[in-house]
Amino acid sequence: MDLPKGRANRADFWAHHVEQAQKFTGSDKEYCLKNGLNQKTFSVHKRKLGYAKARNTSKIKADFVPVQSDAESVDKLSTAPAIDPKWLAEFLIHLGAKI
């Protein structure tokens, strides 16, 4: 895509695209592909214009979900074999941990 000549025209060009991308429902990458823009150059101008944080364009909202456990699962946890502290320390040292 040919950029407009002159510094002021280029600034207006990128400001327009950054504003349009904010309204766009897809990602910045998708907007750039659709409009023939270089994504890295777009990102530079986006930061210069104060849009440093990326927009969340995911359609799935990740919230905490309550988890229910049954008595059998809790019983299995309480009967798990105990780990020998000396063995654990030697194992961690072997992995390179500083204890």
C-alpha positions as CSV (number, residue, x, y, z in Angstrom):
1,M,0.0,0.0,0.0
2,D,1.3,3.4,-0.9
3,L,1.6,5.8,2.0
4,P,0.6,9.5,1.6
5,K,3.5,11.9,1.0
6,G,4.5,14.3,3.8
7,R,4.8,13.8,7.5
8,A,1.3,15.2,8.4
9,N,-0.4,13.1,5.8
10,R,1.3,9.9,7.1
11,A,0.3,10.8,10.7
12,D,-3.3,11.3,9.7
13,F,-3.2,8.0,7.6
14,W,-2.0,6.0,10.6
15,A,-4.3,7.8,13.1
16,H,-7.2,6.9,10.9
17,H,-6.2,3.2,10.6
18,V,-5.6,2.9,14.4
19,E,-9.0,4.4,15.1
20,Q,-10.7,2.1,12.6
21,A,-8.8,-0.9,14.0
22,Q,-10.2,-0.1,17.5
23,K,-13.7,-0.4,16.1
24,F,-12.8,-3.6,14.2
25,T,-14.1,-6.7,15.8
26,G,-11.1,-8.9,14.8
27,S,-7.5,-8.8,15.8
28,D,-5.0,-6.1,14.7
29,K,-3.4,-8.8,12.6
30,E,-6.7,-9.4,10.8
31,Y,-7.2,-5.7,10.3
32,C,-3.8,-5.2,8.8
33,L,-4.2,-8.1,6.4
34,K,-7.6,-6.9,5.4
35,N,-6.3,-3.4,4.7
36,G,-2.9,-4.3,3.3
37,L,-0.9,-2.8,6.2
38,N,2.4,-3.9,7.6
39,Q,1.5,-5.2,11.1
40,K,4.8,-4.1,12.7
41,T,4.6,-0.6,11.3
42,F,0.9,-0.5,12.4
43,S,1.9,-1.5,15.9
44,V,4.6,1.2,16.1
45,H,2.1,3.9,15.2
46,K,-0.5,2.4,17.5
47,R,1.9,2.8,20.4
48,K,2.9,6.3,19.3
49,L,-0.8,7.3,19.4
50,G,-1.2,6.0,23.0
51,Y,-2.9,2.7,22.3
52,A,-0.2,0.6,24.0
53,K,-2.4,-2.1,25.4
54,A,-3.6,-4.8,23.1
55,R,-7.4,-5.1,22.8
56,N,-9.0,-8.3,24.0
57,T,-10.6,-9.7,20.9
58,S,-11.3,-13.2,22.2
59,K,-14.8,-14.3,21.9
60,I,-14.6,-16.6,24.9
61,K,-14.6,-14.9,28.3
62,A,-12.4,-16.8,30.7
63,D,-14.0,-16.7,34.2
64,F,-13.4,-18.8,37.2
65,V,-15.7,-21.8,37.3
66,P,-16.7,-23.5,40.5
67,V,-15.3,-27.0,41.0
68,Q,-17.1,-29.6,43.0
69,S,-15.3,-32.5,44.4
70,D,-16.8,-35.8,45.6
71,A,-15.9,-37.6,48.9
72,E,-14.0,-40.3,47.0
73,S,-11.6,-37.8,45.4
74,V,-10.9,-36.2,48.8
75,D,-10.3,-39.6,50.3
76,K,-7.7,-40.4,47.6
77,L,-5.8,-37.2,48.4
78,S,-5.8,-37.9,52.1
79,T,-4.4,-41.4,51.6
80,A,-1.6,-40.3,49.1
81,P,1.8,-41.7,50.2
82,A,4.0,-39.3,52.1
83,I,7.2,-38.1,50.5
84,D,10.4,-38.6,52.4
85,P,11.9,-35.2,53.0
86,K,15.5,-36.5,52.6
87,W,14.6,-38.1,49.3
88,L,12.9,-34.9,48.1
89,A,16.0,-32.8,49.1
90,E,18.3,-35.1,47.2
91,F,16.1,-35.1,44.2
92,L,15.9,-31.3,44.1
93,I,19.7,-31.0,44.5
94,H,20.1,-33.4,41.6
95,L,17.9,-31.1,39.5
96,G,20.1,-28.2,40.3
97,A,18.0,-26.5,43.0
98,K,19.8,-24.5,45.6
99,I,18.5,-25.5,49.0
